[in-house]
Amino acid sequence: MKPIYIVGSSKGGVGKSLLTMALLDYFSQIGQSCFLVETESRLMDVHRSYRHLPFAVLDLSSELGSIGLIDLAYRHRDRVIVVNATAMSIEGIEKYSQNLITELAALDRQLITLWVIDRLTSSLDSLAEYLKIVRGSTVHAVINNYLGDEDYFYAYQNSSVKSSIEAAGKSLVLPVLNSYICDKFFNTNATIEDAATGMLLGYRSVLNSWRKKCHDMFDSIAVAKPSRYILSRTEISATDVSIARLQPVSLAEFPDY
């Protein structure tokens, strides 16, 4: 079964939405279908860029939201579910976590959290509490380089929280992205891939370099098993293969997919 990813933090403004978009971009490149969950109807900044994806708004600070997520996990078993979680929704996930983890396990769907931290001790306190509550699931800590080089995250680097994370998960680094480029897809409501297509060559090169670093990061935690490389129409044309001759391929022909 496909896992469920929660991108969260105890604070706002640490890069959760950017990390969520990078994760969706990664899955798009390896041909993995996703279902997006937003937890705040007034924001939905990721959904505005990824409107082509099926999505739902779930208030995960409530019991109904938790039930809704379990229902989505059952009804969309063929899709990875990616949750862009607000700080408030994280509190709800903590409150109803055991029921959530138990039911997802029954559906054979693993819960994986990508928790974005900042450099303050309070961020680690919240992460430590979260680790206790979602025991049995996988949690990775994400350092956003925009907030400083990983060596400057002194509190985390020398903490027991890091040891707890790395007992089952990993400490990851979200690379810095040029502010102009970042604004490009947030302000124009474009996907990362579409933004790259419409940029000048220099900016596109910088963005694609950042995308590769992100994809390598996700590969390092085996978030999905790549099935096959997906070619764009332009790349197919460059191979002299007629697009009209390409036939749909049944996934039944790929038993390990």
C-alpha positions, 0 to 999 in steps of 0.5 A: 500500500502507498504511505501517507506523508504529513509535512508539519511543524509546530510553527508557521513560516518554516518552509512546510508548503515549499517542502510539500511542493518539492515532495509532490514534484518528486512524485510527479517525476517518478510517475506516482499518483498523489492525493493532496490534503490541505488542513486550512481552507483559508490558505491552501497555497499548495493546492493553488499550484497543484490544482490538477491533483485530487484534494480535500480540506480536512480539519485535522485538529478535530476527530472528524478530520482524523476520521476523514483522513482514514477514509481517504486512505481507504478510498484512495489506496492507489495514491500516496496521500500528502498532507500539508499540515498547519501547526494547529492541525498537528495538535489534532494529529497528536490528540487522535494519533493512536487511533489514526496509526492503528487504523492506517496499520490495518489498511497497511498504510504507513504514516511518515512525518517530515517535520520542519524544525527551526533553530530554537529549543522550543522547536525541539520540545514540540518535536520531542513530544510529537515523537512520543505520541506518534510512536510506531510511525516514521518521523524525519527531521528537516532542516531548512537551509533558508533558516541557516546552515545545518551547523548553526542548528546547535540545539538540534545537532547536540540533542537527544531528539536528533538521536531519537529521530535517527534511530528510525528516521533521518535528519534531512536538509531542504536546500536553499532556493533563490527567493525570486524563483520561489516567489515565481511559483507561489505568486503565479500559482504554478507547479514547480515543473511549470515554473521551470518551463517558463523561466529564463535559462539561467533561472531554470538551471538554478531551479532544476539544480535545486529540484535534483537536490530535493529528489536526492533527499527524498530518494535517501529516505526511499519515499517511493520506489521509482517505476520508470522514467517519465518522458515529457512530450518534448523529450519523446519528440527528441527520440524520433518516436511518434507520440501517436504510436505510443500505447498506454501500458497496463500497470499489470505488466509491472508486478513490482510497481 
